């Protein structure tokens, strides 16, 4: 790895992309990201995780600068330890739309990401996380909410996404972020909007950016970036849109592509059919 990376921004999702299945970063990934930074490029994490969850994970990395969290709703500055940008849901609008969805699907199991942590109704998961706070549905809406997660046992993810998108229209963003992770976000928010905000602060553009992801919520980011890479373990809809599909997250798929680009120093041609 001797040449300079042909991109100034390396944007990576975390779960299913940079992280292995055991929620760790491989030694190969760490070495490759260090080489990327040494060559003058910026590594930017772009994740659906909230800031507090992202901070815990990135203690494994020598991470600096900005991270895009909450599917693009938050931009967090690690160096200054502060939020530069944050968007929360209009709770009245979101609650009305959740009720409209449930009238069609049947009662939904709900969770929310809020400033005080992860809130969930008792039926959201049979094995609640140790740091979850179990609440009633009414309590879920009691304070500011960054995003709402919805589940229904009678609908798979794609079916639930389709219903939610039809009912929410432009009023909310519907994101499919992982297995059983259908999320409702502020209107107009995506991983691309957060990444655009960061790139503009640095005076950089889409052409300066390579992006990696694995789920449909990564599509706006890969579409915006100068070059988009899907993981082999990723969702079919993302793989069909990407410029390239690399190996899985457990096979260091991100590092494989970055090592190749560091060795050649040339940008690959974008797939104009995506």
HUBELWO-V761224 format. One record per pair of residues at least 12 apart in sequence whose C-alpha atoms are under 7 Angstrom apart, sorted by the first residue. I is the first residue (numbers start at 0). J is the second residue. If there is no record, write none. Layout:
BEGIN
i: <I	I>
j: <J	J>
END
This chain:
BEGIN
i: <0	0	0	1	1	2	2	2	2	3	3	3	4	4	4	4	4	5	5	5	6	6	6	6	7	7	7	7	8	8	8	8	8	8	8	9	9	9	9	9	9	10	10	10	10	10	10	10	11	11	11	11	11	11	12	12	12	12	12	13	13	15	15	16	16	16	16	16	17	17	18	19	19	20	27	28	28	31	31	43	43	44	44	45	45	45	45	46	46	46	46	47	47	47	48	48	49	49	50	63	63	64	64	64	65	67	67	70	70	71	71	71	71	71	71	72	72	72	72	73	73	74	86	86	87	87	87	87	88	88	88	88	88	90	96	100	100	100	107	107	107	108	108	108	108	108	108	109	109	109	109	110	110	110	110	111	111	111	111	111	112	112	112	112	113	113	113	117	117	118	118	118	118	118	119	119	119	119	120	120	120	120	121	123	146	146	146	147	147	147	148	148	148	148	149	149	150	156	156	160	160	160	169	170	171	171	171	171	172	172	172	172	172	174	175	175	175	176	176	176	177	189	190	190	190	191	191	191	205	205	205	206	206	207	208	208	208	209	209	209	209	210	210	210	210	211	211	211	212	212	212	213	213	213	213	213	213	214	214	214	215	215	215	218	221	226	226	227	227	227	228	228	228	228	228	229	229	229	229	230	230	230	230	230	230	231	231	231	231	232	240	241	242	242>
j: <258	261	262	261	262	261	262	263	264	38	261	264	35	38	260	261	264	264	265	266	40	207	208	209	40	41	207	208	40	41	42	43	207	208	209	41	42	43	208	209	210	42	43	44	45	209	210	211	43	44	45	210	211	212	44	45	46	211	212	44	46	213	248	211	212	213	230	248	248	253	248	248	249	249	254	251	254	254	258	65	66	66	67	66	67	68	190	67	68	69	70	68	69	70	68	69	68	69	68	77	78	76	77	78	77	193	194	189	190	188	189	190	191	192	193	85	86	188	193	85	86	193	145	185	143	144	145	185	144	145	146	184	185	140	167	162	163	166	149	150	151	120	122	123	149	150	151	123	148	149	150	123	147	148	149	139	144	146	147	148	144	145	146	147	143	144	145	131	132	131	132	133	134	139	131	132	133	134	133	134	135	136	133	150	182	183	184	182	183	184	180	181	182	183	181	182	179	179	181	173	175	181	186	186	183	184	185	186	184	185	186	187	188	216	214	215	216	214	215	216	214	219	217	219	220	219	220	223	223	224	225	224	225	225	224	225	226	224	225	226	227	224	226	227	228	227	228	229	228	229	230	229	230	232	233	234	237	233	234	237	234	236	237	237	241	242	269	241	242	243	241	242	243	244	245	241	243	244	245	244	245	246	247	248	252	244	245	246	247	247	273	273	269	270>
END
